[in-house]
Amino acid sequence: MRIPGAIAVVAVMLHAPFAIAAPPPAHVWAGDAATYTPFARYGLEPRLHLAARVDGLRLGEGFTVDRYGTPFDYDAAINTQLRVGLQLERRWNWLRVLAEYEHDFLSGPVVGGGHIGGTGGQFVPDGDGYAEYGLRKLSALVSFGPYVTLGGGFMTSHWGLGLIANDGAHGWTPGSGAFLDPRGGDRVLRALLATGPHTSQRLTVFAAFDQVRNDDVLFPGDKAIQAIGGIKIGDVDLEPSRGKATDYEAGVYGVWRRQTASDEDVTEVGVVDLYARYRLKLPREMSLDFAFEGAAIFGETDLAPTTEFAKHDVLQLAAALRVSFNGGPAGAVLDVLYASGDRTVDDRSQNAFKVDRNYELGLMLYRQVIAAQTARSPVTAADRTLVGVPAEDLDRLPTRGNITNTIALFPRGWYRPIDGLELSAGVLIALAEVDYADPFNSRLAGGSPRNPTDGTPGTYYGTEFDLGVRYRALLYGSELTLGFEGAVFLPGNALRDANGGTPKAILGGRITADYRF
C-alpha cells in the first residue's frame, strides 16, 4: 500500500533519530535576546507599538453593491496604529501589585479606502467609522497570594479565540500561519474580583462588572453595562516566571448585558462562551495544538422593530475550531468557523451572530466584499421612492467587516527557510449558513431571498487563495516585523446578480510593518 506523500513526511519526522533543526522565528540583528523582550527596570516597563499597512484592491468587472449596478471603488488605503503604554509590577512576599496604562493615539485608516458611487453607504470598508483610538488601559490589580485579586479601571477584554471578547492585541505570531493585522479592541471600565490559581490545575474563578466603552456591538450613542462571571483551569502559555505551564486549559465565561441605544431601544441578552485548548507534545520537539470556542447569545431586543414584532427574540450561535501542527521548520493550521445567519429581519427572531472584527479569516471576502455590499444596504432600504417611511436601525445592517452567516474552512501551511523569514499560504472556502439575503430586495421580491445585487443567492460565497511573507528581526529585544500578503478571490453563486452572473476574480494585497519596543 502506498502512503500519501504528506503522511509519509510526517511519519519520517516522527521516527527520525534526530531533532529537527528549525531556523529561529526571529533574526537577531543585535543583542542577546532571542525573543521579544520589553525594556524593564525596577519593575517598570515602558512600551511602544507602531504599526502601519497599505491595503490595495483590484476589482474585477461586474462587482457591484446593489440592484442598480452601483460600483464599489477602492483607493490604496494607509492604516496606522500608535500605541504607548507603561506597566508597573511589584511583589512583596504574598502581595503583588500590577498597574497598567495603555493608549491608542491613532488606530485605523487615515488615507484612501473604499468608495461607493451614487448616494454612498455606511461603514464602507476602510472608510469612515473604522478608526478606533482612545484610552485602553488605566488600571490596577492587587493580589494577596492566590486567594484574592481585586482590580479596577479601564481594561481590555479578551477570551478564548476571540470570537466575542477580543482585545485587538492578538496578531500574527511565528508559526501561526495567520493573516492578521488587528486594530482597536474591546475596552471596558471594570471592577474585578478573582481567586486563584489554585492546585496544580491552576483553577481560577472570576467575576466582574463593566461599563462598556467600545466593542463591535456598541454603536455611537449606545450605552451598555454587563456583569461577567467565569471559571478557568490550566494555562498552556504560562510564562516560566509564573509557574509550570500545563498541556491544557479550559473555561466557561458567562455575561449578562444590557445595552440602550440613543433612541432608548433596549437590548438585554445573556452570553455563554466555552473555551478549551490542548497541546500534544510530539517527538523531536514537534507539537499538535487543538483549540475550540463555542458561544451562544440569547435574550430580547427592541432594535429593528416591525409592525408585527415590536420586540425580537435573540438567539445567535458560533463555534470555532483551530488545529495547529508545528513541525519545526514548517507546519500547518486548520481553522473551521460556524456563525449563524438570519434569513429575514421581518420575523420574530434575530439570529445573525457577528464574530468580532479582529477575528479574521482571509484578506478580502469578509473585510471587503461582503462589507462593501452590506454597507450599501442602509441606503437602498431607505429609498423614499420605494418605501414610505424607512425602517428603524438601518445603520446596523452593515457587517463592518465582521464575519457572520458563514461556514468556513481555512487550511494553510507555513515554512521558515532561514532565520526570521516565514512563508505561508492558505485556501479559504466559505459558504453561507442561510441565504445571503438583503432585507430590501427580499421584501420587493415578496419575501423570497434576494442578495444585495437582487440575485437569487446560492450557498457558496467563493474561494480565496492567500499568500504571505513575514520577516521578523530583533534589535536588543525590540521587535520589527515586515510583511506582504496577497489574495485572489473567486466569487461563488451566493454573489450572483439578477442575471445569474457572478463577479470576475478580485485581487488584493497589503504591505505591513510592525515595531514593538
N, C-alpha and C positions, 0 to 999 in steps of 0.2 A: 504493500500500500504506500502510495506516495504522500508525504507530508506536505501540506501547503507551505509556501515559502515563508510567510510571516510567522507561522507556528514553529517552523524549523529554526528560524533565527532565535526565537525566544527560548526554545529547548536547548540550543547550543549555549546561549548566555547563562541559563540556569545551571548547566552542568560543566561549564568551563572551570578549569582548575586554578584560575587566577581571577583576581578582582578586575573589574572593567575600569580602565583608565579613562576618566572623563575630563575634558577641559574644564577649568573653573568657570563658574557662572559669571564672573566679572574679570576684566583685565585690570590688573593693578598697575596704575601709572606711577604712583609714588606712595611711600608709607608702608607700614607693616600690616594694616587692616586688610583682611581678606573678604570682609562683608561690610555693608553699610554700618558705620559706627558714628552716631551723632557725638559732637563735641560735648563733653560734660566736665564740670569741675565743682567740687563741694556739693554734689547733688543737684546742681543747676545745669539745665540742658537747653540752650537756645536752639531753635530750629528755623530753617528757611527752606521753602519748597517753591521752585519756579517751574512752570510748565507752559508749553506752547505747542500748538499744532496748526497746520494748514490743511484744510479739507478741500477736495475738489470732486466734482461730479460731472460726468458727461452723459446726458440723457439721450436715449435712443429715440428715433421718430415714433410718434404715437403715444408718448407718455403724457397724459392729461389728467386733470384732477376733478373734473365734473362732467355732467351730461352734455354741456355746451362746448366741450373741447378746449376749455381754458388751460393754457400751458403752465407748466412749472419750470422756472429757470433757476439756475444756481451759479452764483459768482464765488470764486475761491474765497473761503472764509478763514479768518485768523481767530483762533480761540486760545485764550490765555488763562493763566492762573498765577496769582501771587499770594502765597500763604506764609504767614510768620507765626511763630509760636515760642512758648517758654514753658519748661516743665521743671518743677522742684520736687524732689523726693528726699525725705529724711527718715531715718529709723533710730529708735531708742528702745532697745530690748523688744518688748511686745508692742510698742507703739510705732505706727507707720503713718506718715503724712504725705499725701500726694496733692500738689496744686498744679493746675494746668491753665495756660492761656493759648488760644489759637484764633487767628483771624484771617479771613479771606478778604484781601483788599481789592482783588479783581478776580473774577471767575466766570468765564463764558465767552461767547462770540463778541468781537469788537468791530470787525470789518467784514463785509460780504455776507454770504448766506443765501437762503432761498428766497425766491420772489414768485408770487402767484399773480397772473395777469388779471385784468378786469378790476373787480372790486376787492381783490386780495383775499386774505384769510386770517385766521387767528392761530397763533403758535406755529408759524411757518418754520420749518427746520432751520436751525441756526440763525433765526431771526429774532425779533422782539419777543421777550418773555422767557428767554433761556438763560440770561445772566443771573448768577447767584453769588452774592457776596454778603459779608457781614460777620459778626462775631460767631465763632463756632464753639469755643470753649472758654469759660472763665469759671472754674470750679475747684472744689477741694474735697478730698476724701480722707477720712481719719479711720484707721483700723486699729482695733485693740486685739492683737493676735488674730486667730481665725474666728473669734467669737462674734464680734460685731464690727460692721463697717457702716459709717454714717457719711453721707455726702450730699452735696447740693451745688447748684449753679447751672450755668449754660454748659451743655454737653452735646456730643453727637450720639447717634443711636445706630447700633448695628446688631444683627442677629443672624446666625447661620450662614447661608449662602447669599443673603442679602435680597431675598425676594420682596420683603416688605420693609424691614428696617435696614437701611443701607447708608453708611456714613460717607460714601464717596471717597474713601481712603484706601480701598482695596483694588489697586490697579494691577497692571501686568507685573509678573514676577518670573524669574528664570524657571523654566520647566513647566510653566502653566499653559503654554500654547494659546494664551488668551489674546483676544483682540479687544483691548480695553484702554480707555483713557478717560477716567471718571472726572466729574466736576460737581461742585456743590456737596450735597449730602443732607441727611435728616438731622435737624437741630432741635433741641428741646431745652426748656428751663425745668430742671428736675430736682426733686427731693428723693433721696435713695436710702434704703436700709437693706443690708445684706449680712449673711453669716456664712462663713466658710473661707477656704476649703477645709473640709473635714474628712478624715480617714484617708487611706491610700487611694480611694476612688475619687478624691478631690470633690466631694459633694458641696455644692453651693446653692443657697436659697436666697432669692432677692425679691424686693418689692419696691415700686417707685410710683411717684405721681408727677405728671408732666403737664406743663403748658407748652403746646407745640408751637415752635417758632417757624419751622419750614420743613415741608416734605412734599412728595408728589401729589398728595391728596388735598393739601391746603392751597386754596386759590387766594388771590388778593382780596382782602376784605373779610375773609373767613377767620373764625376763631375756633380753637379746639383745645380740649383738655382730655387727658387719658390716665387711667390707672393701670399699672403693669404688675404682674407677678410671674415668677418662674422658678424653675429648678434645673440644675445642670450638674452633670458628673463628667469627670475626665478632662484632659487638656492635651491634645496631640502636639501642639506647637509651643508648649510651655518653655520659657527661657530657662536655661540651666541654673541661673541665679535664684529662680523662684522655687525650684524643687525638681522632682523627677517627672518627666512627661509620661503620659500614658499612650497606649496604642489606640485608644477610643475616646470619644466624647459624645454626649447626647444630652438633650434637654427639651423642655416644653416651656413655651412662652405664651402667656395669655394677656389680652388687652381689652379693656372697656374704653370706648372712645365716644365723646360727644362733640360734634362739630356744628357750628352755627354759621350760616352764610350771611353775607351782608344784607340780604332781604329777609333775614330771620328764619329761613328754611333750616330745619334741624335734621342732622343725620346722627343716629345713635346705633353703634354696632359693637359687636364683640369679635375678637380675633383669637384663634388658637393656631399656634405655629410649632410644629415638631421639627427637630433637627437631630441628625445623627451622623457620625463620621467614624470610620475605622481604617487604620493604616496597617497593612500586612507587610512585614519586612521579609524580603526575599534574599536568597544568597547573592553574593558578590555586590553587596551594598545597593541592591535594587529594592524597589518598593511598589506596592499597589495600594491605591487610596480610593476609598468609597465614601461619598458624602451625599446625604439626602436631606431635603427640606420640603415639608408639606404644610400648606396653610389653608385655613377656611375663614371667611369673613361672613358674618350673618347679623341681621338686625333690620332696621327700618330707616327710610329716608323720605324727606319732603321734597327733595330735589327732582326736577323734571316732571312736575305733576301733569296729568292729563285730565280731560273732563270725566273719564271713567274712574281714574285712580289718583286721588289727591296724595296718597302715600304709597310708597313702594316697599315691598319686601326685598331685602338684600341677601343674596346667597352667592358667594363667589369662591372659587376653588383654584388652587395652583399647587404644583409639585415639580420639583427639580431633582435630577439625579446626575451626579458627576463621578465618573470613574477615571482615574489617572494612573498611568504606568510610568515610572521613572526608571529607565534602564541605563543611567549614567550619561553617556554622550547623546542619547536620543530617548524619546518617549512618545506616548500617545495619550490623548484625552478624549473622552466622550461626554458631551452634555446632552441630556434629554430634558425637555421642558414641556409642561402642560399648563395652560392658563385658560380658564373658562371664558367663553364669549357670550354675547347677548344678541339673539337673532332679531329682536324688536324692542323698541323703547316704549311701545304702546300697551304692553301687558302689565300685570301686577308686579313682576319681578325685575330686579336689576342683577344681572349675572356676570357682567364683564369684569374679570379680575385684571387689574393693571399692575404688572410687575414693576418694581422700582426702576427708574430710568438708568441707574448706574449698574444694573444687572444687564449686561449686553450680550447679544449673540450676533456675530457678524457685524459688518460695517454699514450696510445700506438698507436692507429690507425694512427693518423696523424704525431705524433712525431717520431715514429719508423718504422712502417710497410711501409706506403707509402713513407716516406722519404728515407728508405733504397732502395726500388725498383727504385725510380726515381734517386737516387744517382748513380746507375749503368748505366742509360740511356746515359749519355755523352760518356761513354767508348764504349758501344756496337754500338752507332751511328757513332763512328769514326773508326770502324774496317776496316782497309785498304784492308783486304782480300775480303771484300764485297762491299766497296764503293771506288771510285777513289779518290775523294777529299772530306774530311769531311765538313759538313755544318758549317757555322759560328755560334758562340754564343751558342755552345752546353752546356757550363758551366751554362747556365741559365735554363736548363731543370729541375734540381732537385728542389723539393718543399722546401727543407731545414727545414722541419717541419711546414711550413705554410699550413693552410687549404685552399684547392682550389677544384673546381669541386665537390661540395657537396650540399646535402640537408640533414640536420642532426637535430635530436631531442635528447635532453639530459635532461630528467626529473630526479630529485634527491630529496632526503629528508635529513633532519638533526635533531639531537636530542641532547640536553645538559642535561645529568643526574645529574651532580654535577658541582660545580664552575670550570670554565675554561676548562672542558672536553667536546669535541663535536665529535659526531659520524655522519658519512654521508655515503650515498650510492646512486648510480645512475646507469642508463642504457643508454648507448649511442647507438642510432640507426642511421646508416649512409648509405646514398645512393649516387650514382654518378649522377650529374646533366646531363652530357652527357657521352658517352662511356669513360671508363678509358683506354685511348689509349696511347701506346708507339709509338713515331714517326717512329723509325727504323723498328720495327716489322710490323707496319701498311703499310709501304712502300713496304716491302718484300711481303706482302700479297696482293699487288695490290691496296692498298687504303682501304681495309676492316679493321675495327678497330681490333687491337690486343693489349692486355695488355703487361706489361713488361716480363711476362713469356710465351708469344706467345699464350695465351688463348683467346678465344672469350669472351669478358667481358660481364657479366650481369650488372644489375644496382645496386646491393646490395653489399656494402663494407663489411658489417658484423655488429655484435653486440658486444659491450664491456660492461662488468659489473665491476663497480668501487666501492671500499670500502675505507673509510678513517677515521682516528682517529687523532684529533689535541688536544693538551693540551697547554693552554696559561696561563702564570703567569706574575705578575707584582712585581718588586722589586724597590721601591722608584720611581715609574713612568717609569722605563725602562721595556722592554717587551721581554720575552722569549717565543718562540713558538716551540714546538716539534711535529713531525707528522710522521705518517706511512700511506702510500697509496698502495693499491694493485689492480690488474686488471686481468681479464680474457677476451681475445678477441677471438671471434668465427668468422673466416673469411667467407665471403659470396661469391656469384658467380662472383663478379667483379674481384676476385683474382684467379679464377680457371686457371689451366695450360692448355697446348695444349692437354692433355689427358682428360680434363674435371674435373680433381680432384681439390679439394681445400686444403689448408694447414690445419694441425691439430690446435687445440687450442693453443694460445700463452699466456703465463703467464708473468706478470711483476709487479714490485713494486718499491717503493723508500722510504727511510727514510730521513726526512728533519729536519733541525734545523735553527732557525732564531732568531737573537737577535738585538734589536734596543735600542740605548741609546740616 
